[in-house]
Amino acid sequence: MQVTTIGVDLAKNVFQVHGIAENDDVLFNKPLRRAQFLPFFAKLEPA
């Protein structure tokens, strides 16, 4: 399934990233450290 909506809870060291599909299925909900943030989004398809 393709991610249609991405939510990001910003914090100092750990960001919570949440992605859902068009039918409201949760595709991911994970904490990312600052160093993981950009590489994670670089691998995602455009939403």
SULCOR-V920003 format. One record per residue. N is the residue number from 1. SS is DSSP state (~ for helix, > for strand, _ for the rest). PHI is phi in whole degrees, -180 to 180 (NA if undefined). D_LAST is the distance of its C-alpha to the last C-alpha in Angstrom with 2 decimals. Layout:
# SULCOR-V920003
n	ss	phi	d_last
N	SS	PHI	D_LAST
N	SS	PHI	D_LAST
This chain:
# SULCOR-V920003
n	ss	phi	d_last
1	_	NA	11.28
2	_	-98	7.55
3	_	-72	5.71
4	_	-110	4.98
5	>	-137	6.57
6	>	-126	7.75
7	>	-115	11.38
8	>	-131	13.64
9	>	-98	17.41
10	_	-81	19.01
11	_	-147	22.44
12	_	-72	24.93
13	_	-118	24.55
14	>	-125	22.09
15	>	-105	18.60
16	>	-96	17.37
17	>	-117	13.67
18	>	-131	12.51
19	>	-126	9.54
20	>	-127	9.99
21	_	-92	9.53
22	_	-60	10.43
23	_	-93	14.04
24	_	70	13.95
25	_	-75	14.58
26	>	-78	14.09
27	>	-96	12.50
28	>	-158	13.53
29	>	-153	15.59
30	>	-142	17.21
31	>	-84	19.15
32	>	-128	18.60
33	>	-74	21.37
34	~	-53	21.02
35	~	-70	21.52
36	~	-89	18.78
37	~	-62	16.02
38	~	-66	15.12
39	~	-61	15.74
40	~	-63	13.42
41	~	-72	10.34
42	~	-66	11.84
43	~	-87	11.73
44	_	-78	8.12
45	_	-70	6.29
46	_	-57	3.81
47	_	-112	0.00
